[in-house]
């Protein structure tokens, strides 16, 4: 049962981050129980765990669904993400452990390999893990849950970034790889200011590419606060 629970937990996280499961999609408790060889009680335990981490939403008498993305959540995301990433970066410099820096380096190598081979799903997951580790380095019980929630939507909104369609997008992806190398060097050197500078460079790169996903083709958001409105138009 433990293996089945772990598999279900890991698979649902992966499928949500990579958009194999759409935002707001209902989760079939009975079907998942049968597929993973579990009774409904452990499936519900996994649902509650994933709800606590921000991946799903459990509604009374209506079951579980993938956490939605709507006007309000996107607006909040774009407003607070750079502030939280910067605070996490500063604390990571102050509190990281050598093993964590090694884990970050290993994750970056897997991310780099995936970027060379064009494995979009692996890039989504390794990029997510890279930033999760920086969150773990911060050792802050208040900011880590907020970072985790941000990373879910960051992965979902920005998944097209890892499927470059032209030379410009490929150059941006290569720049993201270089930013990761910069984070590792700056954290290892205990250079808070360099980390924060990289946070905003990396965020701007991400934001521009997320606008490409959110805005309808042929349109560009005129200002940061207009991005969520465009998302609502796309989803309607």
C-alpha positions in Angstrom: 0.0 0.0 0.0 2.8 2.4 0.8 4.3 2.0 -2.7 0.9 2.6 -4.2 0.3 5.7 -2.1 3.7 7.1 -3.0 3.2 6.4 -6.6 -0.2 8.2 -6.6 1.2 11.2 -4.7 4.2 11.5 -7.1 2.1 11.0 -10.2 -0.6 13.5 -9.3 2.0 16.1 -8.6 3.8 15.5 -11.8 0.6 15.5 -13.9 -0.5 18.8 -12.3 2.8 20.5 -12.8 3.2 19.3 -16.4 -0.5 20.2 -17.3 -1.3 16.5 -18.0 -4.2 17.3 -15.7 -5.9 20.6 -16.5 -6.6 23.3 -13.9 -10.0 22.7 -12.4 -10.2 19.1 -13.7 -12.1 16.7 -11.4 -10.2 13.8 -9.9 -11.8 10.4 -10.1 -11.4 8.9 -6.6 -12.8 5.5 -7.6 -10.8 5.3 -10.8 -7.6 6.2 -9.0 -8.3 3.6 -6.2 -8.6 0.9 -8.8 -5.6 2.0 -10.9 -3.2 2.2 -7.9 -4.6 -0.8 -6.0 -5.7 1.3 -3.1 -8.8 1.5 -1.0 -10.6 4.9 -1.0 -9.3 5.8 2.4 -5.5 6.1 1.4 -6.6 7.9 -1.8 -8.4 10.5 0.3 -5.3 10.8 2.5 -3.2 11.6 -0.5 -5.9 14.1 -1.6 -5.7 15.9 1.7 -1.9 16.0 1.6 -2.0 17.5 -1.9 -4.6 20.0 -0.8 -2.4 21.1 2.0 0.4 21.7 -0.4 -1.7 23.6 -2.8 -2.1 21.1 -5.7 -5.8 20.3 -5.4 -9.0 21.6 -3.9 -11.4 19.4 -2.0 -15.0 20.6 -2.1 -17.7 19.3 0.3 -20.0 16.8 -1.5 -18.3 17.5 -4.8 -15.0 15.7 -4.6 -11.5 16.8 -5.4 -10.3 18.8 -8.4 -7.0 20.2 -9.6 -6.4 23.7 -8.2 -7.9 26.2 -10.7 -6.2 29.2 -12.3 -8.5 32.2 -12.5 -8.3 35.9 -12.7 -7.7 36.4 -9.0 -5.1 33.7 -8.5 -3.1 34.9 -11.6 -3.3 38.5 -10.4 -2.0 37.5 -7.0 0.7 35.4 -8.6 2.1 38.2 -10.7 2.0 40.7 -7.9 3.8 38.7 -5.2 6.0 36.1 -6.9 9.1 38.3 -7.3 8.9 39.5 -3.7 8.7 36.0 -2.4 11.4 34.7 -4.7 13.7 37.5 -3.6 13.1 36.9 0.2 13.7 33.2 -0.3 16.9 33.9 -2.2 18.3 36.1 0.7 17.4 33.5 3.3 18.9 30.7 1.2 22.2 32.5 1.2 22.1 32.9 4.9 21.0 29.3 5.8 22.0 26.8 3.1 23.7 23.6 4.0 26.6 22.2 1.8 24.5 19.1 1.0 21.7 21.3 -0.3 24.1 23.1 -2.6 25.3 19.7 -3.9 21.6 18.7 -4.5 21.0 22.0 -6.3 24.1 21.4 -8.5 22.9 17.8 -9.3 19.4 19.1 -10.2 20.9 21.7 -12.4 22.9 19.1 -14.3 19.7 17.1 -14.9 17.9 20.3 -16.0 20.8 21.2 -18.4 20.7 17.7 -19.9 17.0 17.9 -20.4 17.4 21.3 -22.1 20.0 19.9 -24.5 17.8 16.9 -25.4 14.6 19.0 -25.6 12.8 16.9 -22.9 10.1 19.4 -22.0 8.5 17.4 -19.2 11.9 16.7 -17.5 12.7 20.4 -17.8 9.5 21.4 -16.0 10.1 19.0 -13.2 13.8 19.7 -12.7 13.2 23.4 -12.9 10.5 23.1 -10.3 12.8 21.0 -8.1 15.7 23.5 -8.5 13.6 26.3 -7.0 12.1 24.0 -4.4 15.6 23.3 -3.1 16.4 27.0 -2.9 13.2 27.2 -0.8 14.4 24.5 1.4 17.7 26.3 1.8 15.8 29.3 3.2 14.6 27.2 6.2 11.7 29.5 6.7 8.4 27.9 7.8 6.4 30.9 6.7 7.8 31.4 3.2 8.3 27.9 2.1 4.6 27.1 1.8 4.0 30.3 -0.2 6.9 29.4 -2.5 5.5 25.9 -3.0 2.1 27.4 -4.0 3.8 29.8 -6.4 5.8 27.2 -8.1 2.7 25.1 -8.9 1.3 28.0 -11.0 4.7 29.0 -12.3 5.1 25.6 -13.8 1.6 25.5 -15.2 1.7 29.0 -16.7 5.2 28.8 -18.0 5.2 25.2 -19.4 5.4 26.5 -23.0 8.8 28.1 -22.1 10.3 24.6 -22.2 8.9 23.9 -25.7 10.7 26.6 -27.7 9.3 27.2 -31.2 11.9 29.6 -32.6 15.5 30.8 -32.1 14.5 33.6 -29.7 12.8 31.1 -27.4 15.7 28.8 -27.6 18.1 31.6 -26.6 15.8 32.5 -23.7 15.9 28.9 -22.5 19.7 28.9 -22.7 19.7 32.1 -20.6 17.5 30.4 -18.0 20.1 27.6 -17.8 22.8 30.2 -17.3 20.8 31.9 -14.6 20.6 28.6 -12.7 24.4 28.4 -12.8 24.6 31.9 -11.5 22.3 31.1 -8.6 24.6 28.2 -7.6 27.7 30.3 -7.8 26.2 33.3 -5.9 24.7 31.1 -3.1 28.0 29.2 -2.7 29.8 32.6 -2.5 27.3 33.9 0.2 26.5 36.8 -2.1 23.0 38.0 -1.3 22.9 40.9 -3.6 24.0 38.8 -6.6 21.3 36.3 -5.8 18.6 39.0 -5.6 19.8 40.5 -8.8 19.5 37.1 -10.5 16.0 36.6 -9.0 14.7 39.7 -10.8 16.5 38.9 -14.0 15.2 35.3 -13.9 11.7 36.6 -13.0 11.6 39.0 -15.9 12.6 36.3 -18.3 9.9 34.0 -16.9 7.3 36.8 -16.9 7.8 37.6 -20.6 7.4 34.0 -21.5 4.4 33.5 -19.3 2.7 36.5 -21.1 3.2 34.6 -24.3 1.2 31.7 -22.9 -1.5 33.8 -21.2 -2.1 36.5 -23.9 -4.1 35.4 -27.0 -1.9 35.0 -30.1 -1.1 38.2 -31.8 -1.8 40.3 -28.6 0.6 41.5 -25.9 -0.4 42.6 -22.5 0.3 46.4 -22.1 1.0 46.2 -18.4 1.7 43.7 -15.7 -1.8 44.0 -14.1 -3.4 43.3 -17.5 -2.0 39.8 -17.8 -4.7 38.1 -15.6 -7.4 39.8 -17.6 -6.0 38.3 -20.7 -5.9 34.9 -19.0 -9.6 35.1 -18.3 -10.3 36.0 -21.9 -8.3 32.9 -23.0 -10.1 30.6 -20.5 -13.6 31.8 -21.3 
